[in-house]
Amino acid sequence: MNNRISTTFLLLILTQAVHAAEEYFGKLWEVYAPARFICNLISSDPKTGFLIINTVFIFFSLLYWWSLLIRKAAFTGLIWFWMVLEILNIGGHLGWTLYKKAYTPGVVTAVILLLLVSYLLKQLLHADAVFKNKD
């Protein structure tokens, strides 16, 4: 994995952590039914469920990023999966905000996530094209 992809992926993970903080302070689990449902799957207290989900997600994302960095591996399958999750997350936030016609917890950082996902997508597609052209 090249340094630009690695750096962008790390920025995406760190921005996701800030995004989770924005959602936390906005009490997303109280105002967004899908979030409440998912959080209640993890804990009877949705706030606790929210914290567990986001902590585990960020922890394993950083662990995966670190393993890619150490091994200098080119495997990006989990990055693609991560980006799909982010795209769904971003779409949910933007759609919800447009529906409400007001601020919703997480929408500010969702825009930043959209920019980073778009940039990472461009990098990954370029890296795949370069790899295929080497054959």
Summary of the structure (lengths in Angstrom):
residues: 135
radius of gyration: 16.2
end to end distance: 17.5
largest distance: 53.2
contacts: 382
relative contact order: 0.17
helix: 84%
strand: 0%
